[in-house]
Amino acid sequence: MDCVSIFTVTWFSGVVLILPLLNETQRKVTSRASGSLLFSFFLPAVSKSMEKLSVRSWLTLAVISISGGISFDLAYLRYIYQIPMAKFMGFSNTEIGLIMSTFGIAAIILYAPSGIVADKFSHRKMMTVAMIATGLLGLLMSTFPPLWLMLVIQVAFAITTILLLWSVSIKAASLLGSHSEQGKIMGWMEGLRGVGVMALAVFTMWIFSLFRPDDPSSLKTVILVYSGVYILLGIACWLLVNDGYAAAHQPQEELPAERRKFTWRDIVAVLKIPTTWYCSMIIFGVYTIYALLSYSTNYLAEMYGMTLVAASYMGIVINKIFRAICGPLGGVFTTYSRWRSPTRVIQFLAIVAFAIVALLIFTTAHPVSLAVAITLILLLGFTCYASRGLYFACIGEARTPTRIMGTTVGICSVIGFLPDVFVYPIIGYWQDSLPADAAYHRMWLMGLGAVTLVILFTILLFRQLRQQRHKETHKLSGELS
């Protein structure tokens, strides 16, 4: 099949699907999302959790979430298409590794500035530019450029997906609800990201399978499809996403403090807020477990003799399916639990994870049945992905002022995602230099330390939240008296 034809079909299919939705949002919608047949059919238990947000708000959340989720897919193309990249683009595995590390280094550098962008510039403009620019970079990537240009493209991907999109998308989603709705919104955001990534990955893999194995148009078409979807989502962002900051014509002194525009002095203010560091370390601990779970298939294969095919299916369940369902479930649990607090829910999940990791340490030293090991890994995966859907909600729950929320997200991302830098080299070294049982014993000890960090800093954060609520109650009672 001709790659241009598929690209054109993708474009028109997307337009046909998206235009009715966008047209619907232009009307003043007053009906509640709980009346949506789609949501009620898919998950009736959560219909009440959707009552406070309009249909337009949920559609906006879907566009923000899917954009933020799939925008990284071309930068991480190696994860699915490493062999075709080496075959058709002419890169060695070492060069592909260099391409990946270039993006990773640039991303770490740009997480903090991305928060400043979220606080200082229009969300609508930034997300639109980010998605369309990422699509245009994909078109350039589809020409199979030389290594030096591919490295430039990776740096450009980091600029569009991290600097212009990462913190902006999180803050834009957060502003769709109140402080009490952050768990629900962030949970659904993580779930919708997973759905978008999984759906587009399956679709592009089907497109790839339509070509002969030796046809370079297969990979080229996959890249073109991603590019077309990015550009369509950029258009959707322009139509749906709000600016997210105070209007220029409104005097800043007339605005409440939380709605004034970002100033550079706010960076220092963010660093002085204790909750910034508490939230950062919670993300750090959860993300460490997330990184360790990427070795679960190796663990089951080496310790229990699970076949590579079966282990790969386990990886799909954990990395794709759990990502899509556990985030929303975490949000639902937050909404209906007696705590109604993302921080307390993460704390509860961390306590459960502590027990699971302790059992994994024991079973690594004294192997039991494969079924028990699979159950423990799946339970740990559930606690991890449910927590991933909630940890950015802690920033909103901490009543972080709107004008510095993006900067807070950026700083928390820099610290929280540091495990990307050290976990993989350390675990890889242990795997190469130690027997399997010793390597995985140390890996789970690292996990136990990470979960302990989560428990400790959720305690500190919740104590801070309780003090804030006490002060607000005291202030309110003083005003009434």
C-alpha positions, 0 to 999 in steps of 0.5 A, a space after each residue: 500500500 502506498 504510504 501517502 495514501 495511508 497518510 491521506 486516509 488517516 488525515 480524513 478519518 481523523 477529520 471525520 471523527 474529530 469535527 463532530 466532536 469539536 462542533 459539539 463543544 462550540 455549543 453551550 453544553 449544560 448537560 452533565 457527563 454522567 448522562 453520557 451513554 458512552 461513559 455510563 456504558 463503559 464504567 457505570 461506577 464512575 458516572 457520579 464522579 463526572 457530574 461536576 464537569 461539563 461534556 466540553 471539560 471532559 472532551 478537553 481533558 481527553 485532548 490534553 491527555 492524549 496529546 501529552 501521552 502520544 507526543 513522545 511516541 516518535 522520540 521513543 520509536 525505538 521501543 517498538 521499531 528498533 529493528 526496522 530503524 536499524 534496517 531502514 534508517 541505516 543506524 547501528 544499535 549503538 547509534 540508536 542508543 545515542 539517539 535515545 540518550 540525546 532525547 533523555 538528556 535534553 528532557 532532563 534539562 528542559 523539565 524545570 523550564 517547562 514549568 516556567 512556560 506553563 506559568 508565563 505563556 498561553 496553554 492554548 498556544 503552547 499546546 497547539 504549537 507543540 503538537 503541530 511542530 512535533 508533527 512537522 518534525 515527524 515529516 522530516 524524520 520520515 525522510 530517514 535523515 542522517 545521524 547528525 540530523 536525527 540527533 537535532 530532531 531528537 533535541 527538537 522533540 525534547 523542546 516541543 514535547 517537554 519544554 512546550 507541552 509537559 508542564 503545560 498539559 498537566 497544569 491545563 488539566 489541573 485547572 479543569 477542576 477544583 482542589 477537591 477534584 484533582 485526584 479524579 482529574 489526574 487519574 483520568 488524565 493518566 488513564 486517557 494517556 494510556 488509552 491513546 498510546 495503546 490505541 495508536 500503537 496498535 493502529 500503527 502496528 497494523 499499518 506496518 503489517 500491511 507492507 512487505 517485511 523488506 519495504 522501507 515504506 512500512 516504517 515511513 508510513 508509521 511515522 507519517 501516521 503519527 505526524 498526521 495525528 499530532 497535527 490534528 491534535 494540535 488543531 483540537 488543542 487550539 479549539 478546546 484548550 483555554 489560555 490558562 493565565 490572566 488576561 493581559 488587559 486586566 490589571 494585575 493588582 486587581 487580581 487575587 494572588 493566585 491569578 496574577 501572572 508568573 514572575 521570575 521571583 516565583 521560582 525562588 518562592 516555589 523552592 521555598 515551599 516545603 510541599 514542592 519537595 514533599 511532592 517531588 520525593 513522592 514522585 521520585 519513589 513511585 517512579 523508581 518502582 515504575 522503573 523497576 517494574 520494567 524488569 519484571 519480565 526479565 525477573 519472571 523469565 530468569 527466576 521462574 523460567 517463564 517463556 519469553 512470549 509469556 513474559 512479553 504478554 505480562 509486559 503488555 498487561 503491566 505497561 499498556 493495560 494497567 496504565 489505561 485502567 489504574 489511573 482512573 481507578 485511583 481517581 475513583 477510589 480517591 473520590 469515594 474513599 473516606 479520605 478524599 485525598 490523593 495523598 492519603 490514597 498514595 500513602 495507602 497504596 505505598 503501604 500495600 506496595 511495601 508488603 508486596 515488595 517485602 514478599 518479593 524479597 522473600 520469594 526471590 531468596 526462597 522461590 515459590 510458584 510462578 503463579 504467586 510471583 505473577 500475582 505479586 508483580 501484578 499487584 505491585 503494578 496496580 499500586 504503582 500505576 494507580 499512584 502514577 495517576 495521582 502523584 501530580 494531584 498532590 500538587 493541586 491538593 497542596 493548594 499550590 497557587 495557580 500562577 506557580 503551579 507549572 513551575 512546581 510541576 517542572 521542578 517536581 518532574 526534574 527531581 521525581 524523574 531522576 530514577 531514569 538517570 540511575 536506575 537502569 545503569 545500576 540494575 543493568 550492572 547487577 544483572 551483568 555482574 551478579 547471579 540472578 537471585 542476588 541481582 534481583 534481591 538488590 533490585 527489590 531492596 531498592 524498591 523497598 527503599 523507594 516505597 519507604 520514601 513514599 510513605 515518609 513523604 506522604 506523611 509529611 505532606 498530609 501533616 502540612 495539608 492538615 495544618 493548612 486546613 486548620 489555619 483556613 478554618 481558624 481564619 474563617 471562624 475569626 472572620 465570622 465572629 
